[in-house]
Amino acid sequence: MNKNNYCIIMAGGIGSRFWPMSRTEHPKQFIDILGTGDTLIQQTYNRFKLICPEENIYIVTNEIYKDITKKQLTGISDEQIICEPTMRNTAPCIAYANYKIAAKNPDANIIVAPSDHLILKETEFVRVMELALDHTSKNDDLITLGISPTRPDTGYGYIQYLENNDSEIKSVKKFTEKPDIETAKTFIKSGDFSWNSGMFIWSLKTIQTAFEMLLPQIDNVFKNGLGKYNTPEEYDFIQTAYSTCESISVDYGIMEGSKNVFVISADIGWSDLGTWGSIYTHLPLDESKNAIVGDNVMLYNSSNNIVNVPKDKLVVLQGLEDYIVVESDNILLVCQKEEEQKIKQFVTDIKESKDKRFY
């Protein structure tokens, strides 16, 4: 295993679309949503141990999640948990992690990935990551992992690529935000688009050059901390400096403005598990096409439902079709599947009218 391989796992989000299981104090990445025995962040961490030395895996998260990160990822050191004092989107947290890694290994080759995605074809994932790392170790290029699309989907961003002599690593033509359904259909028909997975591969030197050129304000904030990273002085510096960073995504701030961007379009059994509906296709279904997580669920004349309840809870449903039924601690959610986009609004309303116990 190459000692220059590093991974930055982003684990600071709240995942409000997975309410009520995902809440501010215990968000989606720290939950075993699929009932596999491992939480999403544990699955992600274990996956990257196949690619990077364990001591080279960094978790970027919020200060309030430091303890739960240590509890779930046994063996990880405090130094590997990078805590954001405040949320500033993905570019600042990646820049911060870059400077910490640079203080240890200026020859680092880095993967950046979300903590809460599902990847079913791990052998293929490892192969693709190693292909990308080999490329970025020899070239000053930025690579994003694309997903071979299986359907027109309005829930993902798209990456258009140019055909070239390389069968897998393609030059990116353009990035497109989440399209409407008709546009998505034309993308799929054209055959030269991938879904945007939000995973990136680059060398430390290449990404730091990109920050210097395209996001100099953010780069200068962290450059002022040189000599403090991985020392007792780092904490106080970050507490003061981090909030001065521009809030911007690395997609918009770096990838869309760079010329040396490539994509590998892969079939890795991927899902971003962005909604309750998205997990439906990844759970076993009963004869009436109900997806059930829970040991004591009894269904009568009910079909096409998603049911996720505590193992010790007996739940009986009768005459229910196309619903999401979720119980978590002190909350029960019953919502039509086709209306699940309203869950984020439910959470907003609850924040305005109820106390923190409920969000």
C-alpha positions as CSV (number, residue, x, y, z in Angstrom):
1,M,0.0,0.0,0.0
2,N,1.4,3.4,-1.0
3,K,2.3,5.5,2.0
4,N,1.6,8.7,0.0
5,N,-2.1,7.7,-0.4
6,Y,-4.4,9.8,1.8
7,C,-8.2,10.2,2.2
8,I,-10.3,13.1,3.4
9,I,-13.8,11.9,4.5
10,M,-16.3,14.7,4.8
11,A,-18.7,14.0,7.7
12,G,-20.1,17.3,8.8
13,G,-23.6,17.3,7.3
14,I,-26.9,16.9,9.2
15,G,-28.9,14.9,6.6
16,S,-32.2,16.5,7.3
17,R,-34.0,14.6,4.5
18,F,-33.5,11.4,6.6
19,W,-35.3,12.9,9.6
20,P,-36.4,11.7,12.1
21,M,-33.5,9.1,12.2
22,S,-31.0,11.7,11.2
23,R,-31.0,14.7,13.6
24,T,-28.6,17.4,14.6
25,E,-27.0,15.5,17.5
26,H,-26.9,12.2,15.6
27,P,-26.9,12.7,11.8
28,K,-27.2,10.3,9.0
29,Q,-23.5,9.3,8.6
30,F,-23.5,7.9,12.2
31,I,-26.5,5.7,11.6
32,D,-26.9,2.1,10.3
33,I,-29.7,3.1,7.9
34,L,-29.7,-0.1,5.9
35,G,-29.5,-2.4,8.9
36,T,-26.1,-3.9,7.9
37,G,-24.5,-3.7,11.4
38,D,-22.2,-0.8,10.4
39,T,-23.0,2.9,10.2
40,L,-22.4,4.7,6.9
41,I,-19.2,6.3,8.2
42,Q,-17.9,3.0,9.4
43,Q,-18.6,1.5,6.0
44,T,-16.8,4.4,4.3
45,Y,-13.8,4.3,6.7
46,N,-13.4,0.5,6.3
47,R,-13.6,0.9,2.5
48,F,-10.7,3.4,2.4
49,K,-8.5,1.2,4.6
50,L,-8.2,-1.0,1.5
51,I,-6.6,2.0,-0.4
52,C,-4.8,4.1,2.2
53,P,-2.8,3.4,5.3
54,E,-5.2,3.8,8.3
55,E,-3.2,6.6,9.8
56,N,-3.6,8.6,6.5
57,I,-7.4,8.7,6.7
58,Y,-8.8,12.0,8.0
59,I,-12.3,12.8,9.0
60,V,-13.6,16.4,8.6
61,T,-16.6,17.0,10.8
62,N,-18.2,19.4,13.2
63,E,-16.8,19.8,16.7
64,I,-20.0,18.4,18.2
65,Y,-19.4,15.1,16.3
66,K,-15.9,14.5,17.5
67,D,-16.8,12.1,20.3
68,I,-19.2,10.0,18.2
69,T,-16.6,9.8,15.5
70,K,-14.0,8.5,17.9
71,K,-16.5,6.0,19.3
72,Q,-17.5,4.6,16.0
73,L,-14.1,4.6,14.4
74,T,-12.0,2.8,17.0
75,G,-8.3,3.3,16.6
76,I,-8.5,6.7,14.9
77,S,-6.4,9.4,16.6
78,D,-7.5,12.9,17.6
79,E,-5.1,14.3,15.0
80,Q,-7.1,12.5,12.3
81,I,-10.4,14.1,13.3
82,I,-10.5,17.6,11.8
83,C,-13.2,19.7,13.4
84,E,-14.8,22.7,11.7
85,P,-15.7,25.5,14.2
86,T,-18.5,26.5,11.8
87,M,-19.9,25.2,8.5
88,R,-18.4,26.9,5.4
89,N,-19.2,24.4,2.7
90,T,-16.7,22.0,1.2
91,A,-13.8,24.2,-0.1
92,P,-12.6,25.5,3.3
93,C,-12.7,22.1,5.0
94,I,-10.7,20.6,2.1
95,A,-8.2,23.4,2.2
96,Y,-7.8,23.0,5.9
97,A,-7.2,19.3,5.6
98,N,-4.7,19.9,2.8
99,Y,-2.6,22.1,5.0
100,K,-2.6,19.5,7.8
101,I,-1.5,16.8,5.4
102,A,1.1,19.0,3.8
103,A,2.8,19.5,7.2
104,K,3.2,15.7,7.3
105,N,3.8,14.7,3.7
106,P,4.1,17.2,0.8
107,D,4.1,14.2,-1.7
108,A,0.6,13.2,-0.6
109,N,-1.9,11.9,-3.2
110,I,-5.5,12.5,-1.9
111,I,-9.0,11.1,-2.3
112,V,-11.9,13.3,-1.0
113,A,-15.2,11.5,-0.4
114,P,-18.5,12.0,1.5
115,S,-19.0,9.8,4.5
116,D,-22.6,8.7,3.8
117,H,-22.7,7.0,0.4
118,L,-23.4,3.4,-0.5
119,I,-21.0,1.5,-2.6
120,L,-21.9,-2.1,-3.3
121,K,-19.1,-3.1,-5.7
122,E,-16.1,-2.5,-3.5
123,T,-13.6,-4.4,-5.6
124,E,-14.3,-2.3,-8.6
125,F,-14.3,0.9,-6.5
126,V,-10.8,0.0,-5.2
127,R,-9.6,-0.6,-8.7
128,V,-10.9,2.7,-10.0
129,M,-9.5,4.6,-7.1
130,E,-6.1,3.1,-7.6
131,L,-6.3,3.9,-11.3
132,A,-7.0,7.5,-10.4
133,L,-4.3,7.8,-7.8
134,D,-1.8,6.4,-10.2
135,H,-2.8,9.1,-12.8
136,T,-2.7,12.0,-10.3
137,S,0.7,10.9,-8.9
138,K,2.2,11.4,-12.4
139,N,0.0,14.3,-13.8
140,D,-1.1,17.7,-12.6
141,D,-4.8,16.8,-13.1
142,L,-7.9,17.0,-11.0
143,I,-10.1,13.9,-11.2
144,T,-13.7,13.5,-10.2
145,L,-15.4,10.1,-10.0
146,G,-18.4,9.9,-12.2
147,I,-21.2,7.3,-12.0
148,S,-22.4,5.6,-15.1
149,P,-26.1,6.7,-15.1
150,T,-28.8,4.0,-15.2
151,R,-31.8,6.4,-15.7
152,P,-32.6,10.1,-16.2
153,D,-32.6,11.4,-12.6
154,T,-33.2,15.0,-11.5
155,G,-31.6,14.4,-8.1
156,Y,-27.9,14.4,-9.3
157,G,-25.5,16.8,-11.0
158,Y,-24.2,15.7,-14.3
159,I,-20.7,15.7,-15.9
160,Q,-20.2,15.8,-19.7
161,Y,-17.0,14.4,-20.9
162,L,-15.0,14.3,-24.2
163,E,-14.1,11.1,-25.8
164,N,-10.3,10.5,-26.1
165,N,-7.8,7.7,-26.5
166,D,-8.1,6.7,-22.9
167,S,-10.8,4.2,-22.3
168,E,-11.5,5.3,-18.7
169,I,-10.0,8.7,-17.9
170,K,-11.9,11.4,-19.9
171,S,-11.5,15.1,-20.1
172,V,-14.4,17.0,-18.6
173,K,-16.4,19.3,-21.0
174,K,-18.8,20.8,-18.5
175,F,-20.5,20.4,-15.2
176,T,-24.3,20.8,-15.0
177,E,-26.4,21.3,-11.9
178,K,-29.4,19.1,-11.2
179,P,-31.5,19.3,-14.4
180,D,-35.2,19.0,-15.1
181,I,-36.5,15.6,-16.3
182,E,-36.5,16.4,-20.0
183,T,-32.9,17.7,-19.9
184,A,-31.9,14.6,-17.9
185,K,-33.4,12.4,-20.6
186,T,-31.3,14.2,-23.3
187,F,-28.2,13.7,-21.2
188,I,-28.8,9.9,-21.0
189,K,-29.6,9.6,-24.7
190,S,-26.4,11.4,-25.7
191,G,-24.2,8.9,-23.9
192,D,-21.5,11.2,-22.8
193,F,-22.6,12.2,-19.3
194,S,-22.0,10.8,-15.9
195,W,-23.6,11.5,-12.6
196,N,-21.5,13.6,-10.2
197,S,-20.6,11.5,-7.2
198,G,-18.9,14.3,-5.2
199,M,-15.7,12.3,-4.9
200,F,-12.4,13.7,-6.0
201,I,-8.8,12.5,-6.5
202,W,-5.7,14.8,-6.9
203,S,-2.2,15.3,-5.7
204,L,-1.6,17.7,-2.8
205,K,0.5,19.9,-5.0
206,T,-2.1,20.1,-7.8
207,I,-5.0,21.0,-5.5
208,Q,-3.0,23.5,-3.5
209,T,-2.0,25.2,-6.8
210,A,-5.7,25.3,-7.7
211,F,-6.6,26.9,-4.4
212,E,-3.9,29.5,-4.9
213,M,-5.2,30.4,-8.3
214,L,-9.0,30.1,-8.0
215,L,-9.7,30.6,-4.3
216,P,-6.9,32.8,-3.0
217,Q,-8.9,34.2,-0.1
218,I,-9.4,30.7,1.4
219,D,-5.8,29.7,0.6
220,N,-4.4,32.8,2.4
221,V,-6.5,32.1,5.5
222,F,-4.9,28.7,6.0
223,K,-1.4,29.8,4.7
224,N,-1.3,32.2,7.7
225,G,-1.3,29.1,9.9
226,L,1.9,27.6,8.5
227,G,3.9,26.2,11.4
228,K,0.8,25.7,13.6
229,Y,-0.7,22.6,11.9
230,N,-0.4,19.4,14.0
231,T,0.8,21.4,17.0
232,P,-1.0,22.7,20.1
233,E,-1.3,26.1,18.4
234,E,-3.5,24.8,15.7
235,Y,-6.8,24.8,17.7
236,D,-6.7,28.5,18.7
237,F,-5.7,29.6,15.2
238,I,-8.5,27.7,13.5
239,Q,-11.1,28.9,16.0
240,T,-10.4,32.5,14.9
241,A,-9.5,32.0,11.2
242,Y,-12.0,29.5,9.9
243,S,-15.0,31.7,10.1
244,T,-13.3,34.3,7.8
245,C,-13.3,31.8,4.9
246,E,-15.7,32.3,2.0
247,S,-18.5,29.8,2.1
248,I,-18.2,27.9,-1.3
249,S,-18.2,24.4,-2.6
250,V,-15.1,22.8,-4.1
251,D,-17.2,21.9,-7.2
252,Y,-18.1,25.5,-7.9
253,G,-14.9,27.1,-6.6
254,I,-12.3,24.8,-8.1
255,M,-13.6,22.1,-10.4
256,E,-15.8,24.3,-12.6
257,G,-13.1,26.9,-13.0
258,S,-10.2,24.5,-13.8
259,K,-9.0,23.3,-17.2
260,N,-7.2,20.2,-16.1
261,V,-10.2,18.3,-14.9
262,F,-10.9,14.7,-15.8
263,V,-13.6,12.1,-15.0
264,I,-13.7,8.4,-14.6
265,S,-17.2,7.1,-15.2
266,A,-17.6,3.9,-13.1
267,D,-20.2,1.3,-12.2
268,I,-19.6,0.7,-8.5
269,G,-23.1,0.0,-7.2
270,W,-23.3,3.6,-5.9
271,S,-26.1,5.6,-4.3
272,D,-25.8,8.8,-2.3
273,L,-28.6,7.6,-0.1
274,G,-30.0,11.2,-0.3
275,T,-33.6,10.4,0.6
276,W,-35.8,7.7,2.1
277,G,-36.9,6.8,-1.4
278,S,-33.3,6.2,-2.5
279,I,-32.7,3.4,0.0
280,Y,-35.9,1.6,-1.1
281,T,-34.0,0.0,-4.0
282,H,-31.2,-1.2,-1.7
283,L,-33.3,-3.0,0.9
284,P,-34.8,-6.5,0.5
285,L,-38.5,-6.4,-0.4
286,D,-41.2,-8.7,0.8
287,E,-43.8,-10.2,-1.6
288,S,-45.8,-7.0,-1.5
289,K,-42.7,-4.8,-2.2
290,N,-42.4,-3.4,1.3
291,A,-38.9,-2.5,2.5
292,I,-38.6,-3.3,6.2
293,V,-36.0,-2.5,8.8
294,G,-37.2,-3.9,12.1
295,D,-37.7,-7.3,13.7
296,N,-41.3,-7.1,14.7
297,V,-43.3,-5.6,11.8
298,M,-46.6,-7.1,10.7
299,L,-48.3,-5.9,7.5
300,Y,-51.8,-6.5,6.3
301,N,-53.0,-5.5,2.8
302,S,-50.1,-3.1,2.6
303,S,-47.6,-2.6,-0.2
304,N,-44.7,-0.5,-1.5
305,N,-44.0,1.0,1.9
306,I,-40.7,1.8,3.6
307,V,-40.8,0.9,7.3
308,N,-37.9,1.6,9.6
309,V,-38.6,1.1,13.3
310,P,-36.7,0.0,16.4
311,K,-36.0,-3.8,16.7
312,D,-37.9,-4.1,20.0
313,K,-41.0,-2.2,18.7
314,L,-44.0,-4.2,17.4
315,V,-45.6,-2.3,14.5
316,V,-48.8,-3.4,12.8
317,L,-49.8,-1.7,9.6
318,Q,-53.1,-2.3,7.7
319,G,-54.2,-0.9,4.4
320,L,-51.2,1.3,3.8
321,E,-49.7,1.8,0.3
322,D,-46.7,3.9,-0.8
323,Y,-45.9,5.3,2.6
324,I,-42.8,6.0,4.6
325,V,-43.2,4.9,8.3
326,V,-40.2,5.7,10.5
327,E,-40.0,5.7,14.3
328,S,-36.9,7.0,16.0
329,D,-36.8,7.7,19.8
330,N,-39.5,10.2,20.5
331,I,-40.7,10.8,16.9
332,L,-43.0,8.9,14.5
333,L,-43.1,10.0,10.9
334,V,-45.9,8.8,8.5
335,C,-45.5,10.4,5.0
336,Q,-46.5,9.5,1.5
337,K,-43.5,8.4,-0.5
338,E,-44.3,10.8,-3.3
339,E,-44.3,13.7,-0.9
340,E,-41.0,13.0,0.8
341,Q,-39.4,16.1,-0.5
342,K,-41.5,17.9,2.1
343,I,-39.5,16.3,5.0
344,K,-36.9,19.1,4.9
345,Q,-39.8,21.6,5.3
346,F,-41.2,19.6,8.2
347,V,-37.8,19.9,9.9
348,T,-37.8,23.7,9.3
349,D,-41.3,24.0,10.8
350,I,-40.3,21.9,13.8
351,K,-37.3,24.1,14.5
352,E,-39.6,27.1,14.5
353,S,-42.3,25.7,16.8
354,K,-40.7,22.9,18.9
355,D,-37.6,22.4,21.0
356,K,-34.4,20.6,20.2
357,R,-35.6,17.3,21.3
358,F,-37.4,16.9,18.0
359,Y,-34.7,17.9,15.5
